[in-house]
């Protein structure tokens, strides 16, 4: 998930894997693969950098799990528990 901001400044998290395109028109418009669009105040390059950082963090976590699985505990959460 990547933190972005709507035009009025409200924060919203979007799934980085769902991004189809990012355009500057002059406001930043993010189109998701399901067709939803978001008009954002963040610059396209900022969003791309956040996606890159997020994906790098996933790779780091996977590497840490490979080295020492006990170090990063994972749990399964079901809807029934909440």
URNORDA-V961815 format. One record per pair of residues at least 24 apart in sequence whose C-alpha atoms are under 10 Angstrom apart, sorted by sequence separation. I is the first residue (numbers start at 0). J is the second residue. D is the distance in whole Angstrom. If there is no record, write none. Layout:
I,J,D / I,J,D
//
This chain:
13,37,10 / 21,46,8 / 11,37,10 / 21,47,9 / 11,39,10 / 10,39,10 / 9,39,9 / 6,37,9 / 7,38,10 / 8,39,8 / 9,40,10 / 15,46,9 / 5,37,7 / 6,38,7 / 7,39,9 / 8,40,7 / 15,47,9 / 18,50,10 / 4,37,9 / 5,38,6 / 6,39,5 / 7,40,8 / 8,41,9 / 3,37,10 / 4,38,9 / 5,39,4 / 6,40,5 / 15,49,9 / 16,50,9 / 3,38,10 / 4,39,6 / 5,40,6 / 6,41,8 / 15,50,6 / 3,39,7 / 4,40,6 / 5,41,8 / 14,50,9 / 15,51,9 / 3,40,8 / 4,41,6 / 13,50,10 / 3,41,6 / 4,42,10 / 15,53,8 / 16,54,9 / 2,41,10 / 3,42,10 / 15,54,9 / 3,45,9 / 3,46,7 / 2,46,8 / 1,46,8 / 1,47,10 / 3,49,9 / 1,48,10 / 2,49,8 / 1,49,6 / 2,50,9 / 0,49,9 / 1,50,6 / 0,50,8 / 1,51,10 / 1,52,9 / 1,53,7 / 0,53,7 / 1,54,10 / 0,54,9
//
